[in-house]
């Protein structure tokens, strides 16, 4: 019975932690989406994996503009 209680508790804690991280990721991903649409960032520029996924989704939809940072780096190389 103790083992069952431990497994149930562990499962509940895991579920709560995963839900909490998804709740916090929403705000930063929304900012990333706005920045990608404005051309201020791209999937290569952002740090967090959730934000990279968001940037890729926006780019796949065709709503993304060319990133200012990456565009400036390409101009410097030429």
Backbone as JSON Lines, residues from 0, in Angstrom:
{"i":0,"aa":"X","n":[0.81,-1.18,0.0],"ca":[0.0,0.0,0.0],"c":[0.86,1.26,0.0]}
{"i":1,"aa":"X","n":[1.98,1.2,0.75],"ca":[2.88,2.35,0.78],"c":[3.45,2.61,-0.6]}
{"i":2,"aa":"X","n":[3.78,1.56,-1.29],"ca":[4.34,1.7,-2.64],"c":[3.33,2.33,-3.58]}
{"i":3,"aa":"X","n":[2.1,1.91,-3.48],"ca":[1.05,2.48,-4.3],"c":[0.87,3.97,-4.03]}
{"i":4,"aa":"X","n":[0.87,4.33,-2.76],"ca":[0.75,5.74,-2.4],"c":[1.92,6.56,-2.94]}
{"i":5,"aa":"X","n":[3.09,6.01,-2.88],"ca":[4.27,6.71,-3.4],"c":[4.17,6.91,-4.91]}
{"i":6,"aa":"X","n":[3.74,5.89,-5.62],"ca":[3.62,6.01,-7.07],"c":[2.54,7.01,-7.47]}
{"i":7,"aa":"X","n":[1.44,7.01,-6.76],"ca":[0.38,7.97,-7.04],"c":[0.87,9.38,-6.74]}
{"i":8,"aa":"X","n":[1.54,9.56,-5.64],"ca":[2.09,10.88,-5.29],"c":[3.12,11.35,-6.3]}
{"i":9,"aa":"X","n":[3.97,10.47,-6.74],"ca":[4.98,10.82,-7.74],"c":[4.33,11.2,-9.07]}
{"i":10,"aa":"X","n":[3.31,10.47,-9.44],"ca":[2.59,10.77,-10.68],"c":[1.91,12.13,-10.59]}
{"i":11,"aa":"X","n":[1.29,12.42,-9.48],"ca":[0.63,13.72,-9.31],"c":[1.64,14.87,-9.32]}
{"i":12,"aa":"X","n":[2.75,14.69,-8.67],"ca":[3.78,15.74,-8.65],"c":[4.33,15.99,-10.05]}
{"i":13,"aa":"X","n":[4.56,14.94,-10.8],"ca":[5.05,15.07,-12.16],"c":[4.05,15.81,-13.03]}
{"i":14,"aa":"X","n":[2.8,15.48,-12.89],"ca":[1.75,16.15,-13.67],"c":[1.67,17.63,-13.3]}
{"i":15,"aa":"X","n":[1.73,17.96,-12.04],"ca":[1.67,19.35,-11.6],"c":[2.87,20.15,-12.1]}
{"i":16,"aa":"X","n":[4.05,19.57,-12.06],"ca":[5.24,20.27,-12.53],"c":[5.19,20.51,-14.04]}
{"i":17,"aa":"X","n":[4.69,19.55,-14.77],"ca":[4.61,19.75,-16.21],"c":[3.57,20.8,-16.57]}
{"i":18,"aa":"X","n":[2.47,20.84,-15.86],"ca":[1.45,21.86,-16.1],"c":[1.96,23.25,-15.71]}
{"i":19,"aa":"X","n":[2.71,23.32,-14.63],"ca":[3.24,24.61,-14.18],"c":[4.24,25.17,-15.19]}
{"i":20,"aa":"X","n":[5.09,24.35,-15.75],"ca":[6.07,24.84,-16.72],"c":[5.38,25.29,-18.0]}
{"i":21,"aa":"X","n":[4.31,24.62,-18.4],"ca":[3.56,25.04,-19.58],"c":[2.85,26.36,-19.34]}
{"i":22,"aa":"X","n":[2.4,26.59,-18.14],"ca":[1.7,27.83,-17.83],"c":[2.66,29.02,-17.88]}
{"i":23,"aa":"X","n":[3.89,28.85,-17.43],"ca":[4.86,29.93,-17.45],"c":[5.42,30.16,-18.84]}
{"i":24,"aa":"X","n":[5.45,29.15,-19.67],"ca":[6.03,29.27,-21.0],"c":[5.15,30.09,-21.93]}
{"i":25,"aa":"X","n":[3.89,30.21,-21.64],"ca":[2.96,30.9,-22.53],"c":[3.3,32.35,-22.76]}
{"i":26,"aa":"X","n":[3.69,33.08,-21.73],"ca":[3.95,34.51,-21.86],"c":[5.2,34.78,-22.69]}
{"i":27,"aa":"X","n":[6.27,34.05,-22.44],"ca":[7.49,34.27,-23.21],"c":[7.3,33.85,-24.67]}
{"i":28,"aa":"X","n":[6.54,32.82,-24.89],"ca":[6.3,32.37,-26.26],"c":[5.43,33.36,-27.03]}
{"i":29,"aa":"X","n":[4.52,34.01,-26.34],"ca":[3.7,35.04,-26.99],"c":[4.56,36.22,-27.42]}
{"i":30,"aa":"X","n":[5.5,36.62,-26.56],"ca":[6.42,37.7,-26.91],"c":[7.3,37.29,-28.09]}
{"i":31,"aa":"X","n":[7.75,36.04,-28.09],"ca":[8.57,35.54,-29.17],"c":[7.79,35.54,-30.48]}
{"i":32,"aa":"X","n":[6.53,35.13,-30.42],"ca":[5.69,35.12,-31.61],"c":[5.55,36.53,-32.19]}
{"i":33,"aa":"X","n":[5.33,37.51,-31.31],"ca":[5.22,38.9,-31.77],"c":[6.53,39.4,-32.37]}
{"i":34,"aa":"X","n":[7.65,39.04,-31.74],"ca":[8.96,39.47,-32.25],"c":[9.28,38.83,-33.59]}
{"i":35,"aa":"X","n":[8.91,37.58,-33.78],"ca":[9.17,36.9,-35.05],"c":[8.31,37.53,-36.16]}
{"i":36,"aa":"X","n":[7.08,37.83,-35.84],"ca":[6.21,38.47,-36.84],"c":[6.71,39.86,-37.2]}
{"i":37,"aa":"X","n":[7.34,40.55,-36.25],"ca":[7.86,41.89,-36.5],"c":[9.25,41.88,-37.13]}
{"i":38,"aa":"X","n":[9.9,40.72,-37.16],"ca":[11.23,40.62,-37.75],"c":[12.35,40.94,-36.78]}
{"i":39,"aa":"X","n":[12.07,40.88,-35.49],"ca":[13.07,41.19,-34.48],"c":[13.8,39.95,-33.97]}
{"i":40,"aa":"X","n":[13.3,38.76,-34.28],"ca":[13.89,37.51,-33.8],"c":[13.56,36.41,-34.78]}
{"i":41,"aa":"X","n":[14.26,35.29,-34.63],"ca":[13.98,34.09,-35.43],"c":[14.29,32.86,-34.59]}
{"i":42,"aa":"X","n":[14.11,31.69,-35.15],"ca":[14.33,30.45,-34.39],"c":[15.8,30.3,-34.0]}
{"i":43,"aa":"X","n":[16.7,30.89,-34.76],"ca":[18.13,30.79,-34.43],"c":[18.51,31.73,-33.29]}
{"i":44,"aa":"X","n":[17.79,32.81,-33.13],"ca":[18.14,33.84,-32.14],"c":[17.61,33.56,-30.74]}
{"i":45,"aa":"X","n":[16.46,32.91,-30.63],"ca":[15.86,32.71,-29.31],"c":[16.56,31.58,-28.57]}
{"i":46,"aa":"X","n":[16.46,31.6,-27.24],"ca":[17.23,30.67,-26.41],"c":[16.43,29.44,-26.01]}
{"i":47,"aa":"X","n":[15.24,29.62,-25.49],"ca":[14.45,28.51,-24.95],"c":[13.88,27.63,-26.05]}
{"i":48,"aa":"X","n":[13.78,26.35,-25.79],"ca":[13.27,25.4,-26.78],"c":[11.81,25.66,-27.11]}
{"i":49,"aa":"X","n":[11.01,26.03,-26.11],"ca":[9.59,26.29,-26.39],"c":[9.45,27.5,-27.31]}
{"i":50,"aa":"X","n":[10.31,28.49,-27.13],"ca":[10.26,29.68,-27.99],"c":[10.77,29.36,-29.39]}
{"i":51,"aa":"X","n":[11.75,28.47,-29.49],"ca":[12.24,28.05,-30.81],"c":[11.13,27.34,-31.58]}
{"i":52,"aa":"X","n":[10.38,26.5,-30.88],"ca":[9.27,25.81,-31.52],"c":[8.21,26.8,-32.0]}
{"i":53,"aa":"X","n":[7.94,27.8,-31.18],"ca":[6.97,28.83,-31.55],"c":[7.45,29.6,-32.78]}
{"i":54,"aa":"X","n":[8.73,29.96,-32.8],"ca":[9.29,30.71,-33.94],"c":[9.22,29.88,-35.22]}
{"i":55,"aa":"X","n":[9.48,28.59,-35.1],"ca":[9.41,27.72,-36.28],"c":[7.97,27.61,-36.8]}
{"i":56,"aa":"X","n":[7.01,27.54,-35.88],"ca":[5.6,27.46,-36.3],"c":[5.17,28.72,-37.04]}
{"i":57,"aa":"X","n":[5.61,29.88,-36.54],"ca":[5.26,31.13,-37.19],"c":[5.92,31.21,-38.57]}
{"i":58,"aa":"X","n":[7.17,30.76,-38.66],"ca":[7.87,30.77,-39.94],"c":[7.23,29.8,-40.93]}
{"i":59,"aa":"X","n":[6.79,28.66,-40.45],"ca":[6.14,27.68,-41.33],"c":[4.81,28.21,-41.88]}
{"i":60,"aa":"X","n":[4.13,29.05,-41.1],"ca":[2.88,29.63,-41.57],"c":[3.13,30.73,-42.6]}
{"i":61,"aa":"X","n":[4.36,31.22,-42.67],"ca":[4.69,32.28,-43.62],"c":[4.43,33.67,-43.07]}
{"i":62,"aa":"X","n":[4.24,33.8,-41.77],"ca":[3.95,35.08,-41.15],"c":[5.2,35.8,-40.66]}
{"i":63,"aa":"X","n":[6.35,35.15,-40.73],"ca":[7.58,35.72,-40.19],"c":[8.27,36.62,-41.2]}
{"i":64,"aa":"X","n":[8.86,37.7,-40.7],"ca":[9.68,38.57,-41.52],"c":[11.13,38.18,-41.33]}
{"i":65,"aa":"X","n":[12.01,38.69,-42.17],"ca":[13.44,38.41,-42.04],"c":[13.96,39.0,-40.73]}
{"i":66,"aa":"X","n":[14.73,38.22,-40.02],"ca":[15.25,38.63,-38.72],"c":[16.28,39.74,-38.89]}
{"i":67,"aa":"X","n":[16.15,40.81,-38.12],"ca":[17.08,41.93,-38.19],"c":[18.5,41.51,-37.81]}
{"i":68,"aa":"X","n":[18.63,40.72,-36.76],"ca":[19.95,40.31,-36.27],"c":[20.66,39.42,-37.29]}
{"i":69,"aa":"X","n":[19.96,38.41,-37.78],"ca":[20.57,37.48,-38.75],"c":[20.8,38.18,-40.09]}
{"i":70,"aa":"X","n":[19.92,39.1,-40.47],"ca":[20.09,39.85,-41.71],"c":[21.32,40.75,-41.64]}
{"i":71,"aa":"X","n":[21.57,41.34,-40.47],"ca":[22.74,42.19,-40.29],"c":[24.01,41.36,-40.35]}
{"i":72,"aa":"X","n":[23.99,40.16,-39.81],"ca":[25.16,39.29,-39.83],"c":[25.48,38.88,-41.26]}
{"i":73,"aa":"X","n":[24.45,38.6,-42.08],"ca":[24.66,38.22,-43.48],"c":[25.27,39.37,-44.26]}
{"i":74,"aa":"X","n":[24.83,40.6,-43.97],"ca":[25.36,41.78,-44.66],"c":[26.83,42.0,-44.31]}
{"i":75,"aa":"X","n":[27.21,41.72,-43.06],"ca":[28.59,41.91,-42.63],"c":[29.51,40.9,-43.32]}
{"i":76,"aa":"X","n":[29.02,39.69,-43.55],"ca":[29.84,38.65,-44.17],"c":[30.13,38.97,-45.64]}
{"i":77,"aa":"X","n":[29.24,39.7,-46.3],"ca":[29.43,40.02,-47.7],"c":[30.44,41.08,-47.83]}
